[in-house]
Amino acid sequence: MLSATEVIALDGPILRSALEIVDEYGLSAQDSIVLASVLSHLERNQPPESCFLNRNTRDFDDPDIRELLERGRCKFFAKFGAALGHISSRVKDDEAGKTG
């Protein structure tokens, strides 16, 4: 997992986006920075699919937040086991596609 980790540097656009998220979705400044960072990363890298794991369901497990993430082909998971199951199934699907 460490080899797939990327640190997202905070920059002006991310902080401006975080302020908009505070206003629009009512998240705390800290949670808004987290979400703005994730959304920025999705926009810059445009992965075919990705996951956002965060135990803070009170703020992030919200239909509007999920929709924002899903626009970037990103699924929200609050439980590590659920995310691991999803990732494992995707890896198996990819491996089956390569051998099948």
Backbone torsions as a table, in degrees:
resi	resn	phi	psi	omega
1	MET	NA	-35.4	-179.5
2	LEU	-62.9	-33.8	-179.5
3	SER	-69.4	-19.7	179.9
4	ALA	-98.4	3.2	-177.5
5	THR	-82.2	140.1	176.6
6	GLU	-133.8	130.8	176.7
7	VAL	-84.7	130.4	179.4
8	ILE	-99.1	114.6	-179.2
9	ALA	-74.6	135.7	175.6
10	LEU	-73.4	134.6	177.2
11	ASP	-138.5	177.6	-178.2
12	GLY	-56.1	-48.4	-179.4
13	PRO	-60.6	-37.6	178.7
14	ILE	-66.5	-43.3	-180.0
15	LEU	-66.3	-37.6	176.3
16	ARG	-65.5	-41.5	177.5
17	SER	-63.1	-39.3	178.3
18	ALA	-60.7	-41.1	177.8
19	LEU	-62.4	-39.4	177.8
20	GLU	-65.0	-38.6	179.5
21	ILE	-66.2	-39.5	175.9
22	VAL	-56.8	-48.5	-177.8
23	ASP	-66.7	-44.8	-172.7
24	GLU	-80.3	-37.8	-173.4
25	TYR	-113.1	-7.2	176.7
26	GLY	72.7	19.3	177.1
27	LEU	-75.6	159.5	174.6
28	SER	-66.7	164.5	178.3
29	ALA	-58.6	-43.5	-178.8
30	GLN	-63.2	-47.4	179.7
31	ASP	-66.0	-34.5	178.0
32	SER	-65.9	-37.7	176.9
33	ILE	-65.7	-41.3	177.8
34	VAL	-60.2	-51.0	-177.8
35	LEU	-64.9	-42.8	178.8
36	ALA	-61.8	-37.3	178.1
37	SER	-65.3	-44.7	178.9
38	VAL	-62.8	-47.2	-179.1
39	LEU	-63.1	-38.6	177.4
40	SER	-63.7	-43.7	179.2
41	HIS	-62.0	-42.9	178.7
42	LEU	-62.0	-43.0	-178.5
43	GLU	-65.7	-42.2	-177.9
44	ARG	-70.1	-39.1	-172.6
45	ASN	-99.1	-21.6	179.9
46	GLN	42.6	59.2	178.8
47	PRO	-67.5	151.7	178.1
48	PRO	-63.5	-29.0	173.8
49	GLU	-165.0	154.5	179.5
50	SER	-158.6	174.7	-179.4
51	CYS	-132.7	146.1	173.1
52	PHE	-120.8	114.6	179.6
53	LEU	-104.1	126.5	177.9
54	ASN	-159.6	128.1	-177.8
55	ARG	-74.5	-7.7	-177.5
56	ASN	-79.8	79.4	-178.8
57	THR	-73.6	-26.0	-179.1
58	ARG	-58.5	-37.1	-176.9
59	ASP	-103.4	-39.1	-172.1
60	PHE	-95.1	-22.7	179.2
61	ASP	-88.6	65.8	-176.2
62	ASP	-124.9	137.3	-177.2
63	PRO	-54.7	-39.3	-179.6
64	ASP	-69.0	-38.6	178.2
65	ILE	-68.3	-43.4	177.7
66	ARG	-59.3	-40.4	179.3
67	GLU	-62.6	-42.9	176.6
68	LEU	-57.3	-46.2	-179.3
69	LEU	-66.1	-42.8	-177.5
70	GLU	-65.5	-27.4	174.5
71	ARG	-60.6	-30.1	177.2
72	GLY	-95.0	17.1	-179.5
73	ARG	58.4	44.8	-177.6
74	CYS	-124.8	128.7	178.2
75	LYS	-98.6	139.5	176.3
76	PHE	-91.3	135.7	174.4
77	PHE	-132.8	135.2	177.5
78	ALA	-99.4	-15.5	-177.8
79	LYS	-121.4	131.5	-178.2
80	PHE	-58.5	-41.9	-178.5
81	GLY	-60.1	-40.3	178.8
82	ALA	-66.2	-41.5	178.5
83	ALA	-65.9	-43.2	179.0
84	LEU	-61.3	-42.5	177.7
85	GLY	-60.9	-43.1	178.8
86	HIS	-63.5	-47.8	-179.2
87	ILE	-63.4	-43.3	179.4
88	SER	-61.0	-41.8	179.7
89	SER	-66.1	-37.0	178.5
90	ARG	-66.9	-40.1	178.4
91	VAL	-64.6	-43.2	177.9
92	LYS	-62.0	-42.7	177.8
93	ASP	-60.0	-43.9	179.6
94	ASP	-64.0	-43.4	179.8
95	GLU	-65.7	-39.6	178.2
96	ALA	-64.7	-38.0	178.9
97	GLY	-66.2	-32.2	180.0
98	LYS	-75.9	-32.2	-177.3
99	THR	-97.3	-14.0	-173.4
100	GLY	-96.7	NA	NA
